[in-house]
Each structure stands twice: as C-alpha cells, then as structure tokens.
Amino acid sequence: MTTITIRQPGFMPYIGFFKKIQSSDSFVYLDDAQYAIRSWDNRNKIRSNENSCWISVPVIHPFGKDLNEVEISYSKNWISNHKNLIESNYKTTPYFETYWPEIESILNKKFEKLIDLNLELIEYFNKILEIDTPRIKSSELKIKTKETQRLFDICKKLDATTYRSGSFGKEYLNEKIFEIGKISIIYEKFEHPTYNQLKKEFIPNLSIIDLFFNEGENSIKILKNCKN
C-alpha cells in the first residue's frame, strides 16, 4: 500500500501537520492551490501568558492568487514584531536557545514569496523531527485539473493506492472519483498529544515551535507516539 497525503504548507504549522507527513509514504506540498484568506497559509498561534496569540505574515494583494504566487509585504517591520513576541513568550523555556538561532536566521532572510518562507521553516522542522518521508511540490507535477479530480490525479501520478484525507474531507470529496479509479481513502483522526508547557493549563494546536522550545529532542518521540 502506498499512502499519499496532500496539504497546503502553512506558516509554522502545528504538530498535526508533521504527523501527516510522517504517516505517509509520500507527501505533496499543495503549493499551487488558491491562497486561503484567513486560514493557516500565512499565520499561526504561539503561547502568550495564560493564553495564545497570532503571528501573521502580511502579504501583498493575495486575492485570487495561488499560494506560490503570493508575495510578502515588508511595508511594516513584522519580522521584528514576530521575533519580539517569540522571544518574550519563550525565552525561559528549556530548549529556546537550542532552536531559536536557526529559526531567527530563517525569518531574517526576507523571502520575496510566502511559499519560500513557509517551506524553508517546514523543512527545518522536518530535520529536527527526523522525518524522511519523500516530499514534492504539486506545482512540479504540472496537473491542471480541479478539486477532487486534481487530488485523484496527483495520487495517480505518484502511483498511490491510498489517499489520506483530512477529517473534513467527507464534506467536500467526491468519493466516487477515487472509487472508480481504485484508490482508497483514509480519513485521519488526529489526537493531539499533551506535553510539557511552562504554563499550567495546556493549550493545544499551537505552532510546532511551542513543542520544540518546551520538549527539545523529546519532540521526536512525542510525534512518533501520537495517533493519526
């Protein structure tokens, strides 16, 4: 069985995104899908005192563009703002100094396009988590169909026997296309793990950096043991 997962590569994703990669035989970064307004393409959450806060990358006129076409705006110094927020909220965590220099270095590169920033961060996080799943950009496959047909065509081109869908896939997937094409569908059921956080009340679904700063190398074991 060859299982393929296809997802848009967002900004500093949460642990569930990396479980999707780890659980697949091959993973496709859906980089040429339409940019999603007010979603995870350009933002994520980090810990903030007793709650959480957003860190968002400003972009230039993203409406109607594909994710890999969206440019980052530098009209305001959002990099300094992001760095200040991350440092102020995580500088006392056990493993902040282990990972922060490299993350800060990536942020400082001032990429022109959002996709390049997202992927450089994601690939760095994959390295930390020791994820060796083969990964490819959907734009490299040159597939122009839409919606469910496109997901099927990507799977077919990569010789998949199974497509791993998100839990909400039941609401929009045309399962008949996969059935006729003899590719099965698995709907994931990700169970978010609980790990050490400096604050008393655990907050799930934060950026993966929250896990790294609090758990260090133990992040590898936590990812491996959580269920999808």
C-alpha positions as CSV (number, residue, x, y, z in Angstrom):
1,M,0.0,0.0,0.0
2,T,1.3,3.5,-0.9
3,T,-0.3,6.3,1.0
4,I,-0.2,9.9,-0.3
5,T,-1.1,13.0,1.7
6,I,-1.6,16.4,0.1
7,R,-1.7,19.6,2.1
8,Q,-1.0,23.3,1.7
9,P,2.2,24.2,3.5
10,G,1.3,26.9,6.0
11,F,3.3,29.2,8.2
12,M,5.0,27.4,11.2
13,P,2.4,24.6,11.2
14,Y,1.2,22.7,14.3
15,I,2.3,19.2,15.2
16,G,-0.6,17.6,13.3
17,F,0.8,18.8,10.0
18,F,4.0,16.9,10.7
19,K,2.2,13.8,11.8
20,K,0.5,13.8,8.3
21,I,3.9,13.9,6.7
22,Q,5.3,11.2,9.0
23,S,2.3,8.9,8.4
24,S,2.6,9.0,4.6
25,D,4.7,7.1,2.1
26,S,4.9,10.3,0.1
27,F,3.8,13.9,0.9
28,V,2.7,16.6,-1.5
29,Y,3.0,20.3,-0.7
30,L,0.0,21.8,-2.4
31,D,1.8,24.9,-3.3
32,D,-0.3,25.9,-6.4
33,A,-3.7,25.8,-4.9
34,Q,-5.6,29.1,-4.3
35,Y,-4.3,31.1,-1.4
36,A,-6.7,30.7,1.5
37,I,-7.7,34.0,3.2
38,R,-7.9,34.0,7.0
39,S,-6.5,30.4,7.2
40,W,-3.2,29.0,8.1
41,D,-1.3,29.9,4.9
42,N,0.3,33.0,6.5
43,R,-0.3,32.7,10.2
44,N,-0.3,30.5,13.3
45,K,-0.6,30.7,17.1
46,I,2.0,30.7,19.8
47,R,1.7,30.7,23.6
48,S,1.2,34.0,25.3
49,N,1.0,34.3,29.1
50,E,-2.1,32.2,30.0
51,N,-3.5,32.2,26.5
52,S,-2.3,32.2,22.9
53,C,-1.7,34.9,20.2
54,W,-1.5,35.1,16.5
55,I,1.7,35.7,14.5
56,S,0.8,36.6,10.9
57,V,2.9,37.3,7.9
58,P,1.5,40.3,5.9
59,V,1.1,39.6,2.2
60,I,0.5,41.8,-0.9
61,H,-2.9,41.6,-2.7
62,P,-3.4,37.8,-2.3
63,F,-6.9,37.6,-3.6
64,G,-7.3,35.2,-6.5
65,K,-3.7,34.1,-6.4
66,D,-2.2,30.7,-5.9
67,L,-0.2,30.2,-2.7
68,N,3.1,30.0,-4.6
69,E,2.3,33.4,-6.2
70,V,1.7,35.4,-3.0
71,E,4.4,37.9,-2.1
72,I,5.3,39.0,1.4
73,S,4.8,42.6,2.4
74,Y,7.7,44.4,4.2
75,S,5.9,47.8,4.5
76,K,6.0,47.2,8.2
77,N,8.7,45.5,10.3
78,W,6.7,42.4,11.1
79,I,9.9,40.3,11.4
80,S,11.0,42.3,14.5
81,N,7.5,42.0,15.9
82,H,7.4,38.2,15.4
83,K,10.9,37.9,16.9
84,N,9.9,40.0,19.9
85,L,6.7,38.0,20.5
86,I,8.5,34.7,20.3
87,E,11.4,35.7,22.5
88,S,9.2,37.3,25.2
89,N,7.0,34.3,25.4
90,Y,9.6,31.5,25.1
91,K,12.9,32.8,26.3
92,T,12.6,31.0,29.6
93,T,11.6,27.6,28.1
94,P,14.2,24.8,28.5
95,Y,15.2,24.5,24.8
96,F,14.7,28.0,23.4
97,E,18.4,28.6,22.8
98,T,18.7,25.2,21.0
99,Y,16.3,26.1,18.2
100,W,15.8,29.8,18.2
101,P,19.0,30.9,16.4
102,E,18.2,28.9,13.3
103,I,14.5,29.9,13.3
104,E,15.5,33.6,13.7
105,S,18.0,33.2,10.9
106,I,15.3,31.9,8.5
107,L,13.0,34.8,9.4
108,N,15.8,37.3,8.8
109,K,16.2,36.1,5.2
110,K,13.3,38.3,4.0
111,F,12.0,36.0,1.3
112,E,10.1,37.5,-1.6
113,K,7.4,34.9,-1.6
114,L,5.4,33.4,1.3
115,I,5.8,29.8,0.0
116,D,9.6,30.0,0.2
117,L,9.5,31.2,3.8
118,N,6.9,28.5,4.7
119,L,8.8,25.7,3.1
120,E,12.2,26.7,4.5
121,L,10.8,26.6,8.0
122,I,8.9,23.4,7.4
123,E,12.0,21.6,6.1
124,Y,14.0,22.8,9.1
125,F,11.3,21.4,11.4
126,N,11.3,18.1,9.4
127,K,15.0,17.8,10.0
128,I,14.6,18.3,13.8
129,L,11.8,15.7,13.8
130,E,13.9,13.3,11.7
131,I,11.1,12.9,9.1
132,D,12.4,11.2,6.0
133,T,9.1,10.9,4.0
134,P,9.7,11.9,0.4
135,R,8.2,15.3,-0.3
136,I,7.3,17.1,-3.6
137,K,5.6,20.3,-4.6
138,S,2.3,19.9,-6.5
139,S,3.4,22.6,-9.0
140,E,6.2,20.2,-10.1
141,L,3.6,17.6,-11.2
142,K,2.0,20.0,-13.8
143,I,-1.5,18.8,-13.0
144,K,-4.2,21.3,-14.0
145,T,-7.5,19.6,-13.0
146,K,-9.6,20.9,-10.1
147,E,-11.0,19.9,-6.8
148,T,-11.4,16.1,-6.1
149,Q,-10.3,15.3,-9.6
150,R,-7.0,17.1,-9.0
151,L,-6.3,15.2,-5.8
152,F,-7.0,12.0,-7.5
153,D,-4.8,12.8,-10.5
154,I,-1.9,13.7,-8.1
155,C,-2.3,10.4,-6.3
156,K,-2.5,8.5,-9.7
157,K,0.7,10.2,-11.0
158,L,2.5,9.2,-7.8
159,D,1.2,5.6,-8.0
160,A,-0.8,5.8,-4.8
161,T,-3.1,3.1,-3.6
162,T,-4.5,5.2,-0.8
163,Y,-5.2,8.9,-0.3
164,R,-5.1,10.2,3.3
165,S,-7.7,12.9,3.7
166,G,-8.3,15.4,6.5
167,S,-11.2,14.7,8.8
168,F,-13.3,17.3,7.0
169,G,-12.7,15.6,3.6
170,K,-16.1,13.9,3.9
171,E,-17.8,17.2,3.4
172,Y,-16.3,18.0,0.0
173,L,-14.6,15.0,-1.6
174,N,-16.3,13.2,-4.5
175,E,-15.5,9.7,-3.2
176,K,-16.8,8.2,-6.5
177,I,-13.8,9.5,-8.4
178,F,-11.5,7.6,-6.1
179,E,-13.7,4.5,-6.1
180,I,-13.8,4.3,-9.9
181,G,-10.0,4.9,-10.1
182,K,-9.4,2.2,-7.5
183,I,-7.7,4.4,-4.9
184,S,-9.0,4.1,-1.4
185,I,-9.5,7.0,1.0
186,I,-8.5,7.1,4.7
187,Y,-9.9,9.9,6.8
188,E,-7.5,10.8,9.5
189,K,-8.4,11.1,13.2
190,F,-5.5,13.1,14.7
191,E,-5.3,13.0,18.5
192,H,-3.3,16.0,19.8
193,P,-0.7,14.9,22.4
194,T,-0.3,16.7,25.7
195,Y,3.3,17.7,26.5
196,N,5.1,20.0,28.9
197,Q,4.3,23.7,28.7
198,L,5.7,26.3,31.1
199,K,2.2,27.5,31.9
200,K,-0.2,25.3,34.0
201,E,-3.1,25.0,31.5
202,F,-2.2,23.1,28.4
203,I,-3.1,24.8,25.1
204,P,-3.2,22.5,22.0
205,N,-2.9,23.4,18.3
206,L,-0.1,25.9,18.7
207,S,2.8,26.2,16.2
208,I,5.3,23.4,16.3
209,I,7.9,25.8,17.8
210,D,5.9,25.5,21.1
211,L,6.7,21.8,21.2
212,F,10.4,22.3,20.3
213,F,11.0,25.0,22.9
214,N,9.4,23.0,25.7
215,E,10.4,19.4,24.9
216,G,13.6,19.6,22.8
217,E,14.7,16.2,21.4
218,N,11.8,14.6,23.1
219,S,9.6,16.2,20.4
220,I,10.7,13.3,18.1
221,K,9.2,10.7,20.5
222,I,6.1,12.7,21.1
223,L,5.4,13.0,17.4
224,K,6.1,9.3,16.8
225,N,3.7,8.2,19.6
226,C,0.7,10.5,18.8
227,K,-2.1,8.9,16.7
228,N,-3.4,9.9,13.3
